[in-house]
Amino acid sequence: MLIIFIHMALTAAVLGTDFWCRRKSTANRRATAASSLPHSDFKSPAELRNPALGALLVTIAVMAGGALSLWPMAVSALCFVGFTALRLGLLRMTTTAARRSYVMRYASALDVPKIKSARIALYFTEPRLATPYQATMWLEPLIALNEPFVILLKERKHLKHFPKSDLYEVLLVSDMPANTPFLPDSTEVVFYVNNCMANLNVIKANPNVTHVQLLHGDSDKPPSYNPMSAVYDHLFVAGEMAIDRYARNGVAISPDKFRIVGRPQLAAPQNSKASQPPSTGARKTVVYMTTWAGMFEDSNFCSLPQAHDILHHTVQSGQPIDVIFKPHPVSFRDPSWSDVQAKVGAATAALPAGVTFRMADPSEDPFALYEAADVLITDISSTVIDYLYTGKPYIVTNPHDYTDAFLEAYPSVEGGHLAAPDAANLPELLADCLGADQLAAKRIKLRLYAFGDFGRPQQEAFQEACHALLKSQDLPQKKPLAEQQAA
């Protein structure tokens, strides 16, 4: 009986070890990837990848067990221990070799024709984000250029969020040694979507490339007039409102750096919601979206701590509405999220007749929600300006009891109603938004100020600006990566 037990344990150990080694080998390959191209992955030894070797040990163990004798079992166990030690040693050496060969494999990816001919690059880093939504929102506009480009990622966890495309590949620069050039030789323009400090290293290392800040939204918040913006060669902005914002906040930037490109992610309204008051009696959709608290108090406009009050007064407004709540993606990592979630659940547990409520999935596209909404409730953020493009009514939250003097620095608020700090006036504000809509004329005027491309075909202004940059380049030939490293 003891021999049978040993036999079963040995067989299970062989199978488990074989599975673990192959899985660890796959994990190491992903953890040391140099690009989205499979050919640039480090190839593990066959002893780690081939399941036939594990099957051979299983066969030995089974044959040894069939003899029901201690000596065959001992021989089988010794084979297992020896082979396992060999595989673990190979696994450790493979991991070391994969890391050491990273730069060489990265250089091999640069020889791929799609990458070798790419004149545009997008650099992205933001370790705090679970998803790279700041960058992925620009994929469609860049793909629409019909120009090959590369995406340079600092965090490997973000790679899985970039779908395969015939126009771009992703390069991973997380393991690149300090001061090592990593742009393809053909690069003429590098786009950025945030003001992470790591951007400065890329700019400094590539003085012969045009560096353009896109940002991931246009808002009246401090990130949209960050003094760091002055280091870029050009700033692509939605409209005159964005340009005036820098000057209004004392950030001096040469006017010739700005390019008005609108928001290419936004399609012009195609339905009557944008220009006419909603019809009485029809069911409407109210979307509530929050921003995140940010890193500094002067950029904290987040209404998440008041979300339960806002949603309570919304669902109890007496309107036949479908309510959708979409928190900012970073909110789910906030220490107070569980408490917020519980309070929101309590506030929406008992819904009046004719009212529905749901929490938006974190992956839901905010631009799709803009289209679905008849009214948006949101914080001071880029969401306000993006939604302004639709022409539909909106309500701005007021978690800190803003004064009139304070709001003068936030012109985007003028096109919408301002909620009370306790949100108690939401029923009357929703009644106006879904009825007379008294701010419609002011909203249309503000939209023209915010979007310099309004009325033009979608993405036309953005494409013109990109093509103008590419045509203007007359750059000296850069040295190949290997020569730069040697220097």
HELIX and SHEET records of a PDB file:
HELIX    1   1 LEU A    2  ALA A   31  1                                  30    
HELIX    2   2 PRO A   38  SER A   40  5                                   3    
HELIX    3   3 ALA A   46  ARG A   49  1                                   4    
HELIX    4   4 PRO A   51  GLY A   66  1                                  16    
HELIX    5   5 LEU A   70  ARG A  100  1                                  31    
HELIX    6   6 TYR A  102  ALA A  109  1                                   8    
HELIX    7   7 PRO A  113  LYS A  116  1                                   4    
HELIX    8   8 TYR A  133  THR A  136  1                                   4    
HELIX    9   9 LEU A  139  ILE A  143  1                                   5    
HELIX   10  10 ARG A  156  HIS A  161  5                                   6    
HELIX   11  11 ALA A  198  ALA A  205  1                                   8    
HELIX   12  12 PRO A  222  TYR A  225  5                                   4    
HELIX   13  13 PRO A  227  VAL A  231  5                                   5    
HELIX   14  14 GLU A  240  ARG A  248  1                                   9    
HELIX   15  15 PRO A  255  LYS A  257  5                                   3    
HELIX   16  16 SER A  272  ALA A  274  5                                   3    
HELIX   17  17 GLU A  297  SER A  299  5                                   3    
HELIX   18  18 LEU A  304  GLN A  306  5                                   3    
HELIX   19  19 ALA A  307  VAL A  315  1                                   9    
HELIX   20  20 PRO A  329  ARG A  333  5                                   5    
HELIX   21  21 TRP A  337  ALA A  347  1                                  11    
HELIX   22  22 PRO A  366  ALA A  372  1                                   7    
HELIX   23  23 SER A  382  LEU A  388  1                                   7    
HELIX   24  24 ASP A  404  LEU A  407  1                                   4    
HELIX   25  25 PRO A  411  GLY A  415  5                                   5    
HELIX   26  26 LEU A  426  CYS A  433  1                                   8    
HELIX   27  27 ALA A  440  ALA A  450  1                                  11    
HELIX   28  28 GLU A  460  LYS A  471  1                                  12    
HELIX   29  29 LEU A  481  ALA A  486  1                                   6    
SHEET    1   A 7 TYR A 168  LEU A 172  0                                        
SHEET    2   A 7 PHE A 149  LEU A 153  1                                        
SHEET    3   A 7 ILE A 120  PHE A 124  1                                        
SHEET    4   A 7 VAL A 189  TYR A 192  1                                        
SHEET    5   A 7 THR A 210  GLN A 213  1                                        
SHEET    6   A 7 HIS A 234  VAL A 237  1                                        
SHEET    7   A 7 PHE A 258  ILE A 260  1                                        
SHEET    1   B 6 THR A 356  MET A 359  0                                        
SHEET    2   B 6 ILE A 321  LYS A 326  1                                        
SHEET    3   B 6 LYS A 284  MET A 289  1                                        
SHEET    4   B 6 VAL A 375  THR A 378  1                                        
SHEET    5   B 6 TYR A 394  VAL A 396  1                                        
SHEET    6   B 6 HIS A 417  LEU A 418  1                                        
END                                                                             
